[in-house]
Amino acid sequence: MKENKLAIFDFDGTISSKDSTKFFLRLSFGNLHFFYGYYIRFIYLYTLSKLGVYNHKKLKEKRIKFFLNNMPLEVFEKNIDKFNDIFFNQYLKTAALKRLEWHKKNEHKIIILSATLSDLLKEWSFTNNYTLIANILSVNNNRLVGTFDMPDCSYEEKVVRLKENINLDNFDYIYGYGDSQSDKHFLNLVDKAYFQYFKL
């Protein structure tokens, strides 16, 4: 009987060489507006988060709210198209893509478990038949609200979301790939963990 195997990949920093959310915001709003909204406007909270006295998840939510609140879906989708044309052609690690292909060739189920915006990875994941678990943006009257439908998909929440979407007990062997502290919680669940494995 063929074994059921699962491969769980973080995206930013693991498969990609750039942070996808930051790249999307910079592409959508331009360098000056991005730099102001991402860093200068929240410099105090950014400094506190670096010192460990302010929750980085709250800072992330404030940044998303600043940029995306009230954006029409039509505009957002056009920006997504621009993002797709550039990002997936230039900023994916060759070694990570080869590993993904190896898992596909061996008929392993592949999950992309990411704290980025699900819209950024939706088309790529669908095309490659990957299961995507990421942050879903709230929408009201065809406009973004600038908030997530669920808690930020990072750290312990990655484990919560993973278990909500899939029964890990159904798999005989699980591989895990991540690159940051945010990934270590789900990497503790797998049989074989690869941390900061893909350099290029």
C-alpha positions in Angstrom: 0.0 0.0 0.0 1.4 3.4 -1.0 2.2 5.7 1.9 0.3 9.0 2.3 2.8 11.8 2.6 2.3 15.5 3.2 4.6 18.5 2.6 4.0 21.8 4.4 5.7 24.9 3.1 5.9 28.4 4.5 6.1 30.9 1.6 7.9 34.2 2.4 11.6 33.6 2.9 11.2 29.8 2.3 9.9 29.6 -1.3 10.3 33.3 -2.1 13.3 35.5 -1.7 11.2 38.6 -0.9 8.4 39.3 1.4 5.3 39.1 -0.8 3.1 41.5 1.2 5.7 44.2 1.3 6.4 43.7 -2.4 2.7 44.0 -3.3 2.3 47.1 -1.2 5.3 48.8 -2.7 4.2 47.9 -6.2 0.7 49.1 -5.6 1.4 52.4 -3.8 4.9 53.4 -5.0 8.2 53.7 -3.0 7.5 56.9 -1.2 3.9 56.1 0.0 5.0 52.6 0.9 8.0 53.8 3.0 5.8 56.4 4.8 2.9 54.0 5.5 5.0 51.0 6.3 7.8 52.6 8.4 7.5 56.3 9.1 3.8 56.5 10.1 4.3 53.6 12.6 7.9 54.3 13.6 7.1 54.3 17.3 5.2 51.0 17.2 7.8 49.6 14.9 10.6 50.4 17.4 8.5 49.0 20.3 7.9 45.8 18.4 11.6 45.4 17.7 12.2 45.8 21.4 9.6 43.1 22.1 7.2 45.4 24.0 4.6 45.7 21.3 2.8 42.9 19.5 4.1 42.6 16.0 0.8 41.1 14.8 -1.0 44.3 15.9 1.5 46.4 14.0 1.0 44.2 10.9 -2.8 44.7 11.2 -2.4 48.5 11.5 -0.2 48.6 8.4 -2.7 46.5 6.4 -5.5 48.8 7.5 -3.6 51.9 6.5 -2.9 50.7 3.0 -6.0 48.6 2.1 -8.9 50.0 4.0 -11.7 51.0 1.5 -9.8 49.9 -1.6 -12.2 48.9 -4.4 -12.0 45.2 -5.2 -11.5 46.1 -8.9 -8.4 48.1 -8.1 -7.1 45.5 -5.7 -7.5 42.8 -8.4 -5.7 44.8 -11.0 -2.8 45.2 -8.5 -2.8 41.5 -7.9 -2.5 40.9 -11.6 0.6 43.2 -11.8 2.0 41.4 -8.7 1.5 38.0 -10.3 3.3 39.0 -13.6 6.4 40.1 -11.7 6.8 38.2 -8.5 6.4 34.6 -9.5 8.8 35.1 -12.5 11.5 36.8 -10.5 11.4 36.0 -6.8 11.0 32.3 -6.2 14.0 30.3 -5.1 15.1 27.7 -7.7 16.0 25.1 -5.0 12.5 25.5 -3.4 10.8 25.0 -6.8 12.8 21.9 -7.4 11.8 20.5 -4.1 8.1 21.3 -4.8 8.4 19.4 -8.1 10.0 16.5 -6.3 7.0 16.3 -3.9 4.5 16.6 -6.8 6.3 13.9 -8.8 6.0 11.6 -5.8 2.3 12.4 -5.4 2.7 14.0 -2.0 0.0 16.4 -0.9 1.4 20.0 -0.7 0.2 22.7 1.6 1.3 26.3 1.4 0.9 27.7 5.0 1.6 31.4 5.0 1.1 34.6 6.9 0.9 36.6 3.6 -2.4 37.6 1.9 -4.1 34.6 0.4 -5.0 36.7 -2.7 -1.3 37.0 -3.6 -0.8 33.2 -3.7 -4.2 32.1 -4.8 -3.6 31.8 -8.6 -0.2 30.3 -8.2 -1.4 27.7 -5.7 -4.4 26.8 -7.8 -2.4 26.4 -11.0 0.0 24.0 -9.2 -2.7 22.2 -7.2 -1.4 23.3 -3.8 -3.7 23.7 -0.9 -3.4 27.3 0.4 -3.8 28.4 4.0 -3.1 32.1 4.4 -4.7 35.4 5.6 -8.0 36.2 3.9 -9.0 39.9 3.7 -12.4 41.0 4.8 -14.6 42.6 2.1 -17.7 44.8 2.4 -19.7 46.2 -0.5 -17.0 45.3 -3.0 -14.3 47.2 -1.0 -11.6 45.9 1.2 -12.0 46.6 4.9 -8.3 46.4 5.7 -8.7 43.6 8.2 -8.4 39.8 8.2 -11.3 37.4 8.5 -9.4 35.4 11.1 -6.4 35.9 13.4 -3.1 36.5 11.6 -1.8 33.1 10.2 1.6 33.1 12.0 3.2 31.4 15.0 0.7 29.3 17.0 -2.1 30.3 14.6 -0.4 28.4 11.8 -0.9 25.2 13.8 -4.6 26.2 14.6 -5.3 26.9 10.9 -3.5 23.8 9.7 -5.5 21.5 12.0 -8.7 23.2 11.1 -8.1 22.4 7.4 -6.5 19.0 7.5 -6.3 15.9 9.6 -2.6 15.3 10.1 -3.3 11.8 11.4 -4.2 10.8 7.9 -0.6 11.0 6.8 2.1 8.5 7.4 4.9 11.0 6.9 5.0 14.8 7.0 7.7 17.1 5.7 7.9 20.7 6.8 9.8 23.7 5.4 10.1 27.1 7.1 12.6 29.9 7.7 11.6 32.0 10.7 10.5 31.8 14.3 6.9 32.1 13.1 7.3 28.6 11.5 8.8 26.7 14.4 5.4 25.9 15.9 4.2 23.9 12.8 7.6 22.5 12.2 7.4 20.8 15.6 4.5 18.7 14.3 6.3 17.2 11.3 8.4 14.1 10.9 11.2 15.9 9.0 11.7 19.6 9.4 13.8 21.7 7.1 14.7 25.1 8.5 16.2 27.8 6.3 17.0 25.0 3.9 16.7 26.9 0.6 19.3 29.5 0.0 18.7 30.4 -3.7 
